[in-house]
Amino acid sequence: MRYCFLLLATSCLTVLSGCATTDAATQAAGAAPVATTDYLIGAGDTLNVIVWRNPEVSMLVTVRPDGKISTPLVEDLVADGKSPSVLAREIETRLSKFIQAPVVTVVVTSFSGPYQEQVRVIGQAAKPSALAYRQGMTLMDVIIAVGGMTDFAAGNKANIIREVNGQQVKINVRLNSLLKEGDITANIPVKPGDILVIPQSLF
């Protein structure tokens, strides 16, 4: 009888131990950090470079076509392709030759993004444009940004040209179905570097 009781108690402890392990694993999985993507600065972006307690070397600056910026005491620093925090640390390094322990914050006030990641819209768009890619961007976001299509657009014959594994592929998109019929299944995600081509209707 005593042996049966000990066996039962051992079994219960094993089950409880297993449950605790499972709960711990579940909590760990749930607590796993979510991957985030930092915004990368591109030519044409406007940056507010703020040097704490040093307003004389703080300024608003636009990233030049060559991808560089110049601020007081810091000349020709590459900004293109860097996150604001990385650029801020590099400015601090440059300024440390002139200012003791500088603290720099870089705020992006207008966005273009890296040239190779811009989404381009050509053809029968109301305003053909190059747009800064944004995380989670969809076809509808792109069309809204360019003001829709012209009256001569063949929306359901539009294509996205995308680079996949070093090769260009053509993806048919249904703009008329999305915009005129409200077919949300046509609202596909866009990727950095996509080119949306909207052809003209033949009749």
Secondary structure as UniProt FT lines:
FT   HELIX           2..30
FT   TURN            43..44
FT   STRAND          46..51
FT   TURN            52..53
FT   HELIX           55..57
FT   STRAND          59..62
FT   TURN            65..66
FT   STRAND          68..71
FT   TURN            72..73
FT   STRAND          74..78
FT   TURN            80..81
FT   HELIX           84..95
FT   TURN            96..98
FT   STRAND          104..110
FT   HELIX           115..117
FT   STRAND          119..123
FT   STRAND          129..131
FT   TURN            135..136
FT   HELIX           139..145
FT   TURN            146..147
FT   TURN            151..152
FT   HELIX           155..157
FT   STRAND          158..164
FT   TURN            165..166
FT   STRAND          167..173
FT   HELIX           175..179
FT   HELIX           184..186
FT   TURN            192..193
FT   STRAND          195..198
//
